């Protein structure tokens, strides 16, 4: 689905913050990326989502480079959800329907019934759709951003700590939403989930990768998933 070939990105002072990363995300993969703050986890996800340009290497989608003309369709199929999602003024319903203002998504349209069903999963009624987004808590805003992402029916989710601002109960509800999305088409969907919590990684993933100082390794064996030449 998505792969990185010798991907690298520089940060301030021309320092490599991630380099030589090689990975492949396949259908049915559920991968958690763990590691300390500043290890490069967000850099990795943003690169995979083509939100930040690489200084070397490339990102492939279905074994082909993501060309400029393909970026809108790619980002609708492989949705990046950041820790602090950006939303604009309006109601929850307006926000959830926002992606369908663009013809590039390739989706059939906003499904209000689906969102109402999702709200039931997170213990909220249909009335929640009429709430002003400015009145929501940070955790509720994250839930709305997640529901908006799922409206696109993506095949890949790139999840950058999507439950970081949620309490335990709401975290469980958000995990359930993502699990439901995955189960609807488990053989053709996949996700990468960045988390600081080992317990969460064990709940949501079948495979764990470790990020450390811009290096990506498998968690169980320490086997490198990168070419480490000139990484010093």
Residue pairs with C-beta under 8 A, 6 or more apart in sequence:
1 25
1 26
1 27
1 29
1 61
1 62
1 78
1 155
1 156
1 190
2 24
2 25
2 48
2 59
2 60
2 61
2 78
2 156
3 22
3 23
3 24
3 25
3 59
3 60
3 63
4 21
4 22
4 23
4 47
4 48
4 57
4 58
4 59
4 60
5 22
5 57
5 58
5 59
5 60
6 20
6 21
6 22
6 56
6 57
6 58
6 227
7 18
7 19
7 20
7 21
7 22
7 47
7 54
7 56
7 57
7 58
7 59
8 16
8 18
8 19
8 20
8 21
8 54
8 55
8 56
8 57
9 16
9 17
9 18
9 19
9 43
9 47
9 52
9 53
9 54
9 55
10 16
10 17
10 55
11 17
11 43
16 214
16 231
17 40
17 43
17 214
18 40
18 43
18 44
18 47
18 214
18 216
19 56
19 214
19 226
19 230
19 231
20 57
20 226
20 227
20 228
20 229
20 231
21 44
21 47
21 57
21 216
21 225
21 226
22 225
22 226
22 227
23 209
23 216
23 225
25 31
25 48
25 156
25 190
25 192
26 190
27 187
27 188
27 189
27 190
28 186
28 187
28 188
28 189
28 190
29 190
29 191
29 192
29 206
29 207
30 182
30 190
30 191
30 193
30 204
30 205
30 206
30 207
31 190
31 191
31 192
31 193
31 205
31 206
31 207
31 208
31 209
32 192
32 193
32 194
32 195
32 200
32 201
32 202
32 204
32 205
32 207
32 208
32 209
33 41
33 44
33 45
33 192
33 193
33 194
33 195
33 208
33 209
33 210
33 211
33 216
34 41
34 194
34 195
34 196
34 198
34 201
34 208
34 209
34 210
34 211
34 219
35 41
35 210
35 211
35 212
36 212
37 196
39 211
39 212
39 213
39 214
40 211
40 213
40 214
40 215
40 216
41 160
41 194
41 211
42 82
42 83
42 160
42 194
43 52
43 214
44 194
44 211
44 216
45 80
45 158
45 159
45 160
45 192
45 194
46 52
46 80
47 54
47 59
48 59
48 78
48 80
48 158
48 192
49 75
49 78
49 80
49 158
50 59
50 66
50 71
50 74
50 75
51 80
58 65
59 65
59 66
60 66
61 70
61 74
61 77
61 78
66 74
72 102
72 104
72 105
73 104
73 105
73 106
76 99
76 104
76 105
76 106
76 107
76 152
76 154
77 154
77 155
77 156
78 154
78 155
78 156
78 157
78 158
79 149
79 152
79 154
79 156
79 157
79 158
80 158
80 160
81 145
81 146
81 149
81 157
81 158
81 159
81 160
81 162
82 160
83 160
83 161
83 162
83 164
83 165
84 138
84 165
85 141
85 142
85 144
85 145
87 95
87 133
87 141
87 144
87 145
88 95
88 98
88 133
89 132
89 133
89 134
90 132
90 133
91 129
91 130
91 131
91 132
91 133
92 128
92 129
92 130
92 131
92 133
92 136
92 144
93 112
93 115
93 129
93 130
94 133
95 133
95 144
95 145
95 148
96 110
96 115
96 129
96 144
96 147
96 148
96 151
97 110
97 151
98 148
99 105
99 107
99 148
99 151
99 152
100 107
100 109
100 110
100 151
105 152
107 151
107 152
107 153
110 151
111 151
112 129
114 150
114 151
115 129
115 147
115 151
116 126
116 129
118 147
118 150
118 177
119 125
119 126
119 128
119 129
119 147
121 173
121 176
121 177
121 180
122 143
122 170
122 173
122 174
122 177
123 173
133 141
133 144
136 144
138 165
139 165
139 166
139 167
139 170
142 162
142 163
142 164
142 165
142 166
142 174
143 166
143 170
143 173
143 174
145 162
146 162
146 174
146 177
146 178
147 177
149 157
150 177
150 181
154 189
155 185
155 188
155 189
155 190
156 189
156 190
156 191
156 192
157 178
157 181
157 189
157 190
157 191
157 192
157 193
158 191
158 192
159 178
159 191
159 192
159 193
159 194
160 194
161 194
161 195
161 196
162 174
162 178
162 193
163 170
163 171
163 174
163 175
163 195
163 200
164 196
166 174
171 200
175 200
175 203
175 204
178 191
178 204
179 204
181 189
182 189
182 191
193 200
193 201
193 204
193 205
195 201
195 204
201 208
202 208
207 218
207 219
208 218
208 219
208 220
209 216
209 217
209 218
209 219
209 225
210 216
210 217
210 218
210 219
210 222
214 231
215 224
215 226
215 228
215 231
216 224
216 225
216 226
217 223
217 224
217 225
217 226
218 225
